[in-house]
Amino acid sequence: MALQPDDVLDARGLPCPLPLLKAKQALSRLDAGQLLEVLATDAGSWRDFETFIAQSEHEMPAREEQGEVYRYWIRKGGRGSGA
């Protein structure tokens, strides 16, 4: 992938729903427009992240499965760091 994340969250080995909860925490520390890369091994995270993005202001420009590792790139939505 050519995407350059501003932060990387390694949630490999964590069971559902921890990858999503940790991602939400990591996103809260980023400014709007910044990119978070998430690594997870929980197969349920594929659906969890899809649902989360559909219900949030964030975007997921890419996601992929590499063997047993799921990778997600999430761009934080919003109107700037103060919003």
Backbone as a printed PyTorch tensor [residue, N CA C, xyz], in Angstrom:
tensor([[[  0.8340,  -1.1990,   0.0000],
         [  0.0000,   0.0000,   0.0000],
         [  0.8670,   1.2470,   0.0000]],

        [[  0.3980,   2.2540,  -0.6890],
         [  1.1140,   3.5140,  -0.7500],
         [  0.6670,   4.4840,   0.3420]],

        [[ -0.3000,   4.0860,   1.1410],
         [ -0.7950,   4.9550,   2.2070],
         [  0.2430,   5.0780,   3.3130]],

        [[  0.4900,   6.3060,   3.7590],
         [  1.4500,   6.5640,   4.8280],
         [  0.7020,   6.9580,   6.0960]],

        [[  0.5880,   6.0470,   7.0590],
         [ -0.1720,   6.3570,   8.2640],
         [  0.5520,   7.3430,   9.1710]],

        [[ -0.2300,   8.1080,   9.9190],
         [  0.3090,   8.9980,  10.9400],
         [  0.5320,   8.2430,  12.2410]],

        [[ -0.1740,   7.1120,  12.4160],
         [ -0.0330,   6.2790,  13.6080],
         [ -0.3780,   4.8480,  13.2180]],

        [[  0.2250,   3.8860,  13.9220],
         [ -0.0370,   2.4700,  13.6750],
         [ -0.4730,   1.8320,  14.9880]],

        [[ -1.5680,   1.0960,  14.9330],
         [ -2.0710,   0.3650,  16.0890],
         [ -1.9100,  -1.1260,  15.8250]],

        [[ -1.1290,  -1.7950,  16.6520],
         [ -0.9580,  -3.2400,  16.5300],
         [ -1.9200,  -3.9180,  17.4960]],

        [[ -3.0430,  -4.4000,  16.9660],
         [ -4.0540,  -5.0720,  17.7790],
         [ -4.0630,  -6.5700,  17.4990]],

        [[ -2.9570,  -7.0870,  16.9770],
         [ -2.8840,  -8.5230,  16.6940],
         [ -2.9560,  -9.3070,  17.9960]],

        [[ -3.7280, -10.3850,  17.9680],
         [ -3.8840, -11.2390,  19.1300],
         [ -4.9990, -10.8200,  20.0700]],

        [[ -5.5740,  -9.6530,  19.8530],
         [ -6.6620,  -9.1870,  20.7130],
         [ -8.0040,  -9.7080,  20.1940]],

        [[ -8.8540, -10.2390,  21.0780],
         [-10.1640, -10.7350,  20.6510],
         [-11.1610,  -9.5970,  20.4640]],

        [[-12.2020,  -9.8730,  19.7140],
         [-13.2990,  -8.9410,  19.5090],
         [-13.9050,  -8.5860,  20.8560]],

        [[-14.2380,  -7.3630,  21.1430],
         [-14.2150,  -6.1670,  20.2970],
         [-12.9920,  -5.2740,  20.5230]],

        [[-11.9340,  -5.8110,  21.1270],
         [-10.7910,  -4.9670,  21.4850],
         [-10.1130,  -4.2520,  20.3160]],

        [[ -9.9340,  -4.8750,  19.1370],
         [ -9.3050,  -4.1120,  18.0530],
         [-10.0620,  -2.8170,  17.7220]],

        [[-11.3810,  -2.9010,  17.6780],
         [-12.1750,  -1.7070,  17.3780],
         [-12.1030,  -0.6970,  18.5210]],

        [[-12.1860,  -1.1510,  19.7620],
         [-12.1190,  -0.2250,  20.8910],
         [-10.7710,   0.4860,  20.9510]],

        [[ -9.6880,  -0.2540,  20.7200],
         [ -8.3530,   0.3470,  20.7150],
         [ -8.2130,   1.3310,  19.5520]],

        [[ -8.8260,   1.0050,  18.4110],
         [ -8.7740,   1.9060,  17.2580],
         [ -9.5030,   3.2070,  17.5620]],

        [[-10.6390,   3.1160,  18.2350],
         [-11.3790,   4.3250,  18.6040],
         [-10.5390,   5.2090,  19.5240]],

        [[ -9.8340,   4.5930,  20.4710],
         [ -8.9530,   5.3470,  21.3620],
         [ -7.8300,   6.0200,  20.5820]],

        [[ -7.2350,   5.2820,  19.6510],
         [ -6.1310,   5.8350,  18.8500],
         [ -6.6190,   6.9800,  17.9770]],

        [[ -7.8060,   6.8440,  17.3990],
         [ -8.3620,   7.9130,  16.5670],
         [ -8.6040,   9.1800,  17.3760]],

        [[ -8.9700,   9.0290,  18.6370],
         [ -9.2430,  10.2070,  19.4700],
         [ -7.9890,  11.0450,  19.6930]],

        [[ -6.8230,  10.4430,  19.5240],
         [ -5.5650,  11.1680,  19.7090],
         [ -5.0670,  11.8280,  18.4180]],

        [[ -5.7170,  11.5340,  17.3000],
         [ -5.2900,  12.0870,  16.0120],
         [ -6.0780,  13.3440,  15.6780]],

        [[ -5.5100,  14.1640,  14.8030],
         [ -6.2180,  15.3230,  14.2740],
         [ -7.0400,  14.8950,  13.0640]],

        [[ -8.0670,  15.6570,  12.7550],
         [ -8.8990,  15.3700,  11.5780],
         [ -8.0100,  15.2920,  10.3400]],

        [[ -8.2750,  14.3080,   9.5050],
         [ -7.5240,  14.1280,   8.2740],
         [ -6.3170,  13.2110,   8.4130]],

        [[ -5.9060,  12.9200,   9.6550],
         [ -4.7680,  12.0270,   9.8350],
         [ -5.2030,  10.5840,   9.6370]],

        [[ -4.2130,   9.7260,   9.3270],
         [ -4.4840,   8.3450,   8.9490],
         [ -3.9540,   7.3760,  10.0000]],

        [[ -4.8090,   6.4500,  10.4200],
         [ -4.4510,   5.3960,  11.3630],
         [ -4.4190,   4.0630,  10.6190]],

        [[ -3.3410,   3.3110,  10.8140],
         [ -3.2720,   1.9550,  10.2880],
         [ -3.4830,   0.9980,  11.4530]],

        [[ -4.3740,   0.0260,  11.2740],
         [ -4.6780,  -0.9550,  12.3150],
         [ -4.3220,  -2.3440,  11.8100]],

        [[ -3.6050,  -3.1070,  12.6390],
         [ -3.2920,  -4.5030,  12.3490],
         [ -4.0730,  -5.3530,  13.3370]],

        [[ -4.8260,  -6.3320,  12.8500],
         [ -5.6290,  -7.1850,  13.7170],
         [ -5.6070,  -8.6170,  13.1960]],

        [[ -5.8350,  -9.5640,  14.0980],
         [ -5.9190, -10.9710,  13.6940],
         [ -7.3140, -11.5360,  13.9330]],

        [[ -8.1890, -10.7640,  14.5270],
         [ -9.5540, -11.2140,  14.7980],
         [-10.3890, -11.1120,  13.5200]],

        [[-10.8890, -12.2470,  13.0290],
         [-11.6570, -12.2570,  11.7800],
         [-12.9060, -11.3940,  11.8740]],

        [[-13.4890, -11.2710,  13.0660],
         [-14.6800, -10.4540,  13.2460],
         [-14.4090,  -8.9700,  13.0690]],

        [[-13.1460,  -8.5800,  13.1160],
         [-12.8180,  -7.1550,  12.9590],
         [-13.1860,  -6.6470,  11.5650]],

        [[-13.2080,  -7.5260,  10.5640],
         [-13.5470,  -7.1100,   9.1940],
         [-14.9370,  -6.4740,   9.1770]],

        [[-15.8960,  -7.1550,   9.7900],
         [-17.2650,  -6.6470,   9.8500],
         [-17.3690,  -5.4870,  10.8480]],

        [[-16.6710,  -5.5950,  11.9780],
         [-16.7190,  -4.5350,  12.9870],
         [-16.2740,  -3.1890,  12.4170]],

        [[-15.1460,  -3.1790,  11.7030],
         [-14.6390,  -1.9240,  11.1560],
         [-15.5380,  -1.3940,  10.0380]],

        [[-16.0800,  -2.2960,   9.2420],
         [-16.9960,  -1.8890,   8.1710],
         [-18.2180,  -1.1800,   8.7590]],

        [[-18.7970,  -1.7500,   9.8100],
         [-19.9660,  -1.1630,  10.4600],
         [-19.6100,   0.1600,  11.1310]],

        [[-18.4810,   0.1930,  11.8270],
         [-18.0370,   1.4080,  12.5030],
         [-17.8830,   2.5690,  11.5150]],

        [[-17.2410,   2.3170,  10.3820],
         [-17.0170,   3.3720,   9.3840],
         [-18.3500,   3.8580,   8.8190]],

        [[-19.2690,   2.9300,   8.5650],
         [-20.5750,   3.3050,   8.0050],
         [-21.3590,   4.2050,   8.9620]],

        [[-21.1030,   4.0830,  10.2630],
         [-21.8540,   4.8320,  11.2620],
         [-21.0750,   6.0250,  11.8300]],

        [[-19.9120,   6.3240,  11.2600],
         [-19.0810,   7.3980,  11.8010],
         [-18.7540,   8.4100,  10.7180]],

        [[-18.0360,   9.4420,  11.1210],
         [-17.5980,  10.4600,  10.1650],
         [-16.2320,  10.1150,   9.5690]],

        [[-15.6700,   8.9830,   9.9620],
         [-14.3550,   8.5760,   9.4780],
         [-14.4710,   7.8730,   8.1240]],

        [[-13.3300,   7.7420,   7.4490],
         [-13.2780,   7.0550,   6.1540],
         [-12.2860,   5.9020,   6.2480]],

        [[-12.5170,   4.8690,   5.4500],
         [-11.5740,   3.7630,   5.3500],
         [-11.1350,   3.6610,   3.8910]],

        [[-10.0370,   4.3740,   3.5260],
         [ -9.6080,   4.3700,   2.1320],
         [ -9.1210,   3.0060,   1.6470]],

        [[ -8.7360,   2.1200,   2.5790],
         [ -8.2790,   0.7940,   2.1640],
         [ -8.3400,  -0.1680,   3.3310]],

        [[ -8.4540,  -1.4400,   2.9830],
         [ -8.3050,  -2.5280,   3.9480],
         [ -7.8990,  -3.7510,   3.1640]],

        [[ -7.1470,  -4.6370,   3.8140],
         [ -6.7110,  -5.8410,   3.1230],
         [ -6.4550,  -6.9560,   4.1130]],

        [[ -6.4820,  -8.1560,   3.5930],
         [ -6.1870,  -9.3400,   4.3790],
         [ -4.8710,  -9.9050,   3.8920]],

        [[ -3.9120, -10.0760,   4.8100],
         [ -2.6110, -10.6480,   4.4650],
         [ -2.4050, -11.8810,   5.3370]],

        [[ -2.7700, -13.0400,   4.8020],
         [ -2.7020, -14.2540,   5.6020],
         [ -3.6980, -14.1630,   6.7450]],

        [[ -3.1980, -14.2310,   7.9850],
         [ -4.0750, -14.1590,   9.1510],
         [ -4.1580, -12.7470,   9.7230]],

        [[ -3.5500, -11.7770,   9.0430],
         [ -3.5460, -10.3980,   9.5340],
         [ -4.4560,  -9.5330,   8.6640]],

        [[ -5.3170,  -8.7980,   9.3340],
         [ -6.2010,  -7.8400,   8.6610],
         [ -5.6260,  -6.4500,   8.8850]],

        [[ -5.5280,  -5.6770,   7.7900],
         [ -4.9770,  -4.3170,   7.8790],
         [ -6.0480,  -3.3250,   7.4340]],

        [[ -6.2020,  -2.2880,   8.2330],
         [ -7.2010,  -1.2480,   7.9640],
         [ -6.5060,   0.1050,   7.9920]],

        [[ -6.8860,   0.9710,   7.0810],
         [ -6.4090,   2.3450,   7.0850],
         [ -7.6410,   3.2210,   7.2970]],

        [[ -7.6420,   3.9780,   8.3810],
         [ -8.7960,   4.8030,   8.7410],
         [ -8.3650,   6.2540,   8.8130]],

        [[ -9.0490,   7.0830,   8.0210],
         [ -8.7790,   8.5240,   8.0360],
         [ -9.7930,   9.1860,   8.9550]],

        [[ -9.2710,   9.9050,   9.9450],
         [-10.1470,  10.5490,  10.9150],
         [-10.9420,  11.6700,  10.2560]],

        [[-12.2480,  11.6430,  10.5030],
         [-13.1290,  12.6840,   9.9960],
         [-13.1650,  13.8630,  10.9380]],

        [[-13.9590,  14.8320,  10.5770],
         [-14.0980,  16.0030,  11.4310],
         [-13.5860,  17.2590,  10.7500]],

        [[-13.6350,  18.3550,  11.4880],
         [-13.3020,  19.6530,  10.9110],
         [-12.0840,  20.2780,  11.5680]],

        [[-11.0480,  19.4970,  11.7800],
         [ -9.8490,  20.0750,  12.3830],
         [ -9.6630,  19.5870,  13.7990]],

        [[ -8.5020,  19.8790,  14.3440],
         [ -8.1470,  19.3350,  15.6450],
         [ -9.0050,  19.8960,  16.7720]],

        [[ -9.5850,  21.0770,  16.5880],
         [-10.3920,  21.6700,  17.6440],
         [-11.8590,  21.3250,  17.5670]],

        [[-12.2800,  20.5950,  16.5530],
         [-13.6990,  20.3080,  16.3540],
         [-14.1720,  19.1320,  17.1690]]])
